[in-house]
Amino acid sequence: MKNIGKIDKIIRYIIGIALLSLLFLVHSNIRFLGLIGLVPILTAAFGFCPLYALFGINTCSTKNKNFLYVIS
């Protein structure tokens, strides 16, 4: 189930790339904090954010058609 919309994905990719750039731009041990940039990149790639699910946030503009809902 996806809960990340198009604009949200773009913002996450930009933030992720900016954080990952710390690995190459900073020359101290703090540069490894740039690995945190993998989190927004992966959530954007999968289209799912666990924190959004926890708080019931959904930035997708269309309904997901991945699940079959059965009414009994």
N, C-alpha and C positions, 0 to 999 in steps of 0.2 A: 504494500500500500504506500503510495507516494504522498508526501505532505509538504513538498517544497516546490514552489512555483518558479517560473522562468526568471523573473527579476531577482528573486532570492538566490537562485543558482548562480547567476552572473556575479552577484555581490560576494557569494561564498568563494567562487573561483578567484576573484581578485584579491580577497583577503588571504586566501590560502597561498597564492603565489607570492604575495608580498611577505608573508611570514617565512616561506621557504627561502626567499632571497637572503634572509639573514644568514643562512648557512654559508653563503659566498661573500657577503659584504662585511661581516663582522669577523674580527680575528681574535676573539677571546672565547672563553668557554660558554659565554652566554649565547653564542651562535646556535647551539643545539636546541634552544627554545624555538628555533625556526621549524623544528619537526612538528610542532603543534599545528603548523599549516596543513598537515596531512588531514586533520580532522575536517575542516570545512571543505576541502577538496573531495574527500571521500563521501561526505554527506551529500554534496552536490551531485557527484557522479551517480550515486544510488537513488537520489531523489527522496531520501528519507532521513529525517532528523529525530533521534530518540527523545530529545528534550521537547521538541514540538509535540510529539505523541503524548508525552507525559502531561503536558499542560493543555492538550487539546487544540493546538494551533495548526492551521492548515492554510498554506498560501497558494495552493493549486487553484487555478481558475476553473478547472473542469472536474467533474466527478470521476473517480477511478472506476474503471470497468473491469478490473482484474479479479474481482471476487463475485461469486454467485451467492446471492442472498436467497435463502429458502424460507418461506413463511409456512409454518406448520399449524 
